[in-house]
Amino acid sequence: MRIRELMTGAPITVNPEVPVFEARQLMLKERIRHLLVTEGTRLAGIVTDRDIRLNLPSQATSLSVWEVNYLLAKLTVGKVMSRTVITVGPEREVQDAARLMLEHKIGALPVVDGERVIGILTETDILRAFVKSAEQRAGLKG
């Protein structure tokens, strides 16, 4: 099976200048854990819910609410994103992508065609395909 068949096309993206707080709100609203960072159609990086959590102030901070909000407004996705991103092409086999994700301990792979971002493949996409395949096999046997 090819990545093109499983990937989520037209992924949600942000540019590097978006404040981290805004990116977090978008991720919560869309119920996603990976956000591709693009400059035009070119991939600039990826930011995960973990990246954002690690850059939010601790609940035990001595800063005032105003100071926290000021700092969060200045912190952009471009400052917390991973710039070195492993990508895959749409015609690659899904098992190759799964192997990459396991080897590098990552939960998502941006799908690119040349330099243009065309999708994202997540561990959830792979699990969904696995369950569907198992259900189809069970249906054929029963």
C-alpha positions as CSV (number, residue, x, y, z in Angstrom):
1,M,0.0,0.0,0.0
2,R,1.3,3.4,-0.9
3,I,1.5,6.5,1.4
4,R,-0.8,8.4,-0.9
5,E,-3.7,6.0,0.0
6,L,-3.4,6.6,3.7
7,M,-2.1,10.1,4.2
8,T,-4.2,13.0,5.2
9,G,-4.2,15.4,2.3
10,A,-4.3,19.2,2.6
11,P,-2.8,19.2,6.1
12,I,-3.3,22.0,8.5
13,T,-0.3,24.3,8.4
14,V,1.0,27.5,10.0
15,N,3.8,29.9,9.2
16,P,6.8,30.3,11.5
17,E,5.5,33.7,12.8
18,V,2.4,32.3,14.3
19,P,2.4,32.7,18.1
20,V,2.7,29.4,20.0
21,F,-0.5,30.1,22.0
22,E,-2.4,30.4,18.7
23,A,-0.9,27.2,17.3
24,R,-1.9,25.4,20.5
25,Q,-5.4,26.6,20.3
26,L,-5.6,25.4,16.6
27,M,-4.2,22.0,17.6
28,L,-6.8,21.7,20.4
29,K,-9.6,22.8,18.1
30,E,-8.7,20.4,15.3
31,R,-7.8,17.6,17.7
32,I,-4.3,17.1,16.1
33,R,-0.9,16.5,17.7
34,H,1.4,17.6,14.8
35,L,1.3,20.9,12.9
36,L,3.4,21.4,9.8
37,V,5.1,24.7,9.6
38,T,5.4,26.1,6.0
39,E,6.7,29.1,4.2
40,G,4.4,29.2,1.2
41,T,4.2,25.6,0.1
42,R,7.7,24.7,1.3
43,L,8.1,22.8,4.6
44,A,10.0,24.8,7.2
45,G,9.5,22.5,10.1
46,I,7.1,20.6,12.4
47,V,5.8,21.4,15.8
48,T,4.2,18.8,18.1
49,D,1.9,19.2,21.1
50,R,4.9,18.1,23.2
51,D,7.1,20.9,21.7
52,I,4.5,23.4,22.8
53,R,3.9,21.9,26.2
54,L,7.7,22.0,26.9
55,N,7.8,25.7,26.0
56,L,4.8,26.8,28.1
57,P,5.5,28.3,31.5
58,S,5.2,26.0,34.5
59,Q,2.0,26.2,36.6
60,A,4.3,27.0,39.5
61,T,5.7,30.2,37.9
62,S,6.1,33.3,39.9
63,L,5.3,35.4,36.9
64,S,2.0,37.3,36.8
65,V,-0.7,36.5,34.3
66,W,0.2,39.6,32.3
67,E,3.9,38.6,32.2
68,V,3.0,35.1,31.1
69,N,0.7,36.3,28.4
70,Y,3.3,38.8,27.2
71,L,5.9,36.1,26.9
72,L,3.6,33.7,25.2
73,A,2.6,36.4,22.6
74,K,6.2,36.8,21.7
75,L,7.0,33.1,21.5
76,T,6.5,31.9,17.9
77,V,6.2,28.5,16.3
78,G,9.4,29.2,14.4
79,K,11.3,29.3,17.7
80,V,10.0,26.0,19.0
81,M,9.6,23.9,15.9
82,S,11.9,21.1,14.8
83,R,13.7,22.2,11.6
84,T,15.2,18.9,10.7
85,V,12.2,16.9,9.5
86,I,12.1,13.4,8.0
87,T,9.7,13.4,5.0
88,V,8.4,10.9,2.6
89,G,7.0,10.9,-0.9
90,P,3.5,9.9,-1.7
91,E,4.5,6.8,-3.8
92,R,6.6,5.2,-1.1
93,E,5.3,2.0,0.6
94,V,3.5,2.5,4.0
95,Q,5.7,-0.1,5.7
96,D,8.8,2.0,4.8
97,A,7.1,5.0,6.5
98,A,6.2,2.9,9.5
99,R,9.8,1.7,9.8
100,L,11.1,5.3,9.7
101,M,8.6,6.3,12.4
102,L,9.7,3.5,14.6
103,E,13.5,4.0,14.0
104,H,13.3,7.7,14.7
105,K,10.6,7.6,17.4
106,I,8.3,10.1,15.7
107,G,4.6,10.1,15.3
108,A,4.2,11.8,11.9
109,L,5.8,12.2,8.6
110,P,5.1,15.1,6.3
111,V,4.4,14.0,2.7
112,V,6.1,16.1,0.1
113,D,6.1,16.1,-3.7
114,G,9.3,17.8,-4.6
115,E,9.4,20.7,-2.2
116,R,5.6,21.1,-2.0
117,V,3.8,19.7,1.1
118,I,0.9,17.6,0.0
119,G,-0.1,15.7,3.2
120,I,0.9,14.2,6.5
121,L,1.0,10.5,7.5
122,T,0.5,9.9,11.2
123,E,0.7,6.9,13.5
124,T,-3.1,7.1,13.7
125,D,-3.4,6.8,9.9
126,I,-1.3,3.6,10.0
127,L,-3.2,2.2,13.0
128,R,-6.5,2.9,11.2
129,A,-5.3,1.0,8.1
130,F,-4.1,-1.9,10.3
131,V,-7.5,-2.2,12.0
132,K,-9.3,-2.0,8.6
133,S,-7.1,-4.6,7.1
134,A,-7.6,-7.0,10.1
135,E,-11.3,-6.5,10.0
136,Q,-11.4,-7.2,6.2
137,R,-9.3,-10.4,6.7
138,A,-11.6,-11.5,9.6
139,G,-14.6,-10.9,7.3
140,L,-13.1,-13.1,4.6
141,K,-12.4,-15.9,7.0
142,G,-15.8,-15.8,8.8
